[in-house]
Amino acid sequence: MNWINDGDTKVPIANWASLIDKETIEQAKTFANIDVVFDHISLMPDSHVGCDVPIGSVIATKNAIIPSSVGVDIGCGMAFIETNIPISLIKSINTVDSNLLRTMLLTIKKVIPLGFAHHSEPQSSYLLDNPPDYIYDIPVIVEEIEKAKYQLGTLGGGNHFIELQSNEKDNLCLMLHSGSRNFGYKIADYFNKITKEIGFPYLFVDDKNGKDYISSMQFALEFAKENRRIMMERFKSVVFNLIKKYTNSISVEIVQEVNIHHNYASLEEHYGEQVWVHRKGAIRVDKGIIGIIPGSMGTSSYIVKGKGNKESFCSASHGSGRKMGRNVFNKQYSIEEAEKSMNGIEHLGWSIDRKGKIDLSEAPEAYKDIDIVINNELDLVDIIMKLKPIANLKC
C-alpha cells in the first residue's frame, strides 16, 4: 500500500493497486475533497474508473451518505458453495447429447433467466410479499416493487456470471455473481437525481432524503441477497439432480456456503468514530470474516479470510478489476483470441449486445491479473482456497 497525499485533497488516499491509471486516481481525488469524507479514502487492488466514483473504492463519511459511492447495482455480490463432489467424476460423464458440464450449463440457462430477461410469472418471496411498512413512504419502491417480483432469481448481464469451479482438493464448487437487478438500479437512479438537484453528492442521514435512501438501500440489499439465494438453490438443484441422474455412487454434501455484498454502505466504528463506510466494488473483511474475490471468466477465484486491516476500513477487493473498457476491448480483440483465452473451460459462447453484436469484453484479457491483485492485498486477507473455472455462463 502507498499513500497518495500531495496536498490537493482534503483527506489522503490509501492505494493498494499496483495496476492503476491516472483517471482512477483523479476520480478518487474528487471524492477526497468532499467535506463529509472521514479520515482517508482507500483504493482496493482492483480499482478502476467508474461512472462517478472508482470501482474498488472505500469511502467513509460522517453524518452523511453518498448514493453514487454505493453504485447503481445496490447489493451486488457473490454466492458460493463448496461440495464434496469430485471434479474427475463429473468430467468422466457423457450425456445423451454432450458432456455433463455442458448439459448442466444448458439446463441452468432454462431455469435462470440471463441478461435482460425476467421471469414470465412473479416469484414467491416473503420479502416482497410482506415488505416493511416504511417502504410505502418511498415512491420509487412503491412504483417498482411489483415489477421486482419478476426479477427475483434472475442473473442480469455485464460481468454477472454462474460458474462451476474446482478447488485445490479437486472438488466441485458453485459460484454466482449478481445483485439487485433493475429494482436496485431504479432506487439508485431516483436518489442520484436528488443529489444532482440539490447540487452536492451526499445526503445527510438525519434528513428525510438521507433516511429514505438508507431504508431503500437496505431493502435493496435484502432483495439482492434473496436473489442470489434463489438462484443458488436452482443452480445447485440442477447440478445435484444431474449428478444423481448419471451416477449412483456418491452422496452429495455441501461443505460451506457464503453469500456477501460488495456494493453497499454500512454504519461502522472506525478510529473511534461512527461512520458510514461505502464499499463500491469492495468486500468487508473484518478479522476472521470469509470473503469471495472472483477472477474473470477464464481465471482463478479466491475464498479469503479477513485480517481486519484498519487502513482499508476492514475491506478488500471484490474481483480482479477491468484493465480495458468494453468498447476498446471489442475493437482490439477477435473472437479467436477470446476463445483461445477460454481453452479448457466449458461455456456457451459470448453475449450479444443491444445492437446485436458479439460482446467479447468479459474475456480474461479485459481484466487485471487476479494473482497480482491478490498479491497486492495480502495485508488485508489470508487465502483460504484457490478456485479454477471449469464451466461458466455469462450474458
Buried (B, 14 or more C-beta within 10 A) or exposed (E): BEEBEEEEBBBBBBBBBEBBEEEBBEBBBEBBEBEBBBBBBBBBBBBBBBEBBBBBBBBBBBBBBBBBBBBBBBBBBBBBBBBEBBBEBBBEBEBEEEBBBBBBBBBBBEEBBBBEBBBEEBBEBEBBEEBEEBBEEBEBBEEBBEBBBBBBBBBBBBBBBBBBBBBEEEBBBBBBBBBBBBBBBBBBEBBBEBBEEEEEBBBEBEEEBBBBBBBBBBBBBBBBBBBBBBBBEBBBEBBBEBBEEBBEEEEBEEEEEBBBBBBBBBEBEBEEEEBBBBBBBBBBBBEEBBBBBBBBBBBBBBBBBBBEBEBBBBBBBBBBBBBBEBEEBBEEBEEEEBBEBBEEBBBBEBBEBEEEEEBBBBBBBBBBBBBBBBEBBEEBBEEEBBBBBBBBBBB
